[in-house]
Amino acid sequence: MPSFLDLLPLAGFAGVLATAAFEDCRRLVIPNALVLALVLLWPLELSLGRVAIAPLSVLAAVGCALFVFVVGAALFSRGLIGGGDVKLMAAAVLWTGAGGTPSLVILTGLFGGALALFLLTPLGLHLSALRGTVLGPSDSALEMNSVPYGLAIAAAALIVVVPPHFS
């Protein structure tokens, strides 16, 4: 069973992801400060972790995050994904490591697809119309039918990262 101190970075990770998901749903923006917080919490997680982390696995996690960022940046340059989504995904990959990256990518795709389908339903269209009114001002000039992929990334990251801490 992990100690209280071991769980502090994980609690920060969960809180930052929840905030990023909320902000993306509300404004279609993932603030850079939230992504930076995830990146800064990661070394704390490594230092307080129950299992010794090999330097090679740290380098592999950084390499995977850079790869995801470069691929995401290429998709962003073509208007296929948001810049905040790219940064959030790369930060989440740091936390999952090289071994968890495929699971993170697959789950994000599944959750993102389900979210996109939900937003096509009458209830989803109604909720999209509320963005920028009831949920607060929108900083984005994106269309009403944009998918807040930060929600899918956050859900997938929590599923991949949290359970191993309790096994």
SVG drawing of the C-alpha trace seen along z (x, -y; Angstrom):
<svg xmlns="http://www.w3.org/2000/svg" viewBox="-32 -35 52 41">
<polyline fill="none" stroke="black" stroke-width="0.4" points="0.0,0.0 1.5,-3.4 2.1,-6.0 0.5,-9.4 3.7,-11.0 3.9,-8.6 0.3,-9.6 0.9,-13.4 2.2,-13.6 -0.5,-11.2 -3.2,-13.3 -1.7,-16.4 -1.7,-14.5 -5.4,-13.6 -6.3,-17.2 -4.4,-18.8 -6.0,-16.4 -9.5,-17.0 -8.9,-20.8 -7.6,-20.4 -10.6,-18.3 -13.0,-20.8 -11.3,-23.8 -11.3,-22.0 -15.0,-21.3 -15.7,-24.8 -13.5,-26.9 -11.9,-24.5 -8.6,-25.6 -6.1,-23.7 -4.0,-26.2 -0.2,-25.9 0.2,-26.2 -1.7,-22.9 0.6,-21.1 3.6,-22.6 2.3,-21.4 2.1,-17.8 5.6,-18.0 6.9,-19.5 5.1,-16.9 6.6,-14.0 10.1,-14.2 8.5,-14.3 6.6,-11.2 9.8,-9.5 11.7,-10.5 8.9,-9.4 7.9,-6.3 7.9,-2.9 9.8,-1.3 13.3,-2.3 13.2,-3.8 16.0,-2.8 17.6,-5.8 16.9,-4.0 13.1,-3.9 13.2,-7.6 14.9,-8.3 12.4,-6.0 9.5,-8.0 11.0,-11.3 11.6,-9.8 8.0,-8.6 6.7,-12.0 8.9,-13.8 7.7,-11.4 4.0,-12.0 4.7,-15.8 6.3,-15.8 3.5,-13.6 0.9,-15.8 2.5,-19.0 2.3,-17.7 -1.4,-16.9 -1.9,-20.4 -0.2,-22.1 -2.8,-20.5 -5.6,-21.6 -6.5,-18.1 -6.0,-18.4 -5.7,-21.3 -2.3,-22.5 -3.4,-22.1 -4.4,-18.5 -0.9,-17.8 0.9,-19.2 -1.5,-17.4 -1.0,-14.1 2.8,-14.5 2.8,-15.3 0.6,-12.3 3.0,-10.1 5.7,-11.1 3.6,-9.7 2.6,-6.5 6.2,-5.7 7.1,-3.8 5.2,-0.7 1.9,-2.5 2.0,-4.8 0.2,-2.3 -2.6,-1.9 -2.9,-5.6 -3.1,-6.3 -5.6,-3.5 -7.8,-4.5 -7.7,-8.2 -8.8,-7.3 -11.7,-5.2 -12.8,-7.8 -12.4,-10.6 -14.5,-8.7 -17.2,-8.0 -17.2,-11.7 -17.5,-12.8 -20.4,-10.4 -22.1,-11.7 -21.7,-15.3 -23.7,-14.4 -26.7,-13.4 -29.4,-16.0 -28.1,-16.2 -24.5,-16.6 -25.5,-19.3 -27.4,-21.1 -24.3,-20.9 -22.1,-22.2 -24.4,-25.1 -24.0,-26.0 -20.2,-26.4 -19.3,-30.0 -22.6,-30.9 -23.6,-29.0 -20.2,-27.4 -18.4,-30.7 -16.8,-32.8 -15.1,-31.0 -11.5,-32.1 -11.7,-30.0 -12.9,-31.0 -13.4,-27.3 -16.7,-26.0 -19.4,-24.8 -19.0,-21.2 -15.3,-20.9 -14.5,-18.0 -12.9,-18.7 -10.3,-16.0 -8.7,-17.0 -11.5,-15.1 -10.6,-11.9 -6.9,-12.3 -7.5,-12.9 -9.8,-9.9 -7.3,-7.6 -4.3,-8.9 -6.1,-8.3 -7.0,-4.8 -3.4,-4.0 -1.5,-5.7 -3.5,-5.4 -4.2,-1.6 -0.6,-0.4 0.0,-2.6 -2.5,-0.4 -1.4,3.1"/>
</svg>
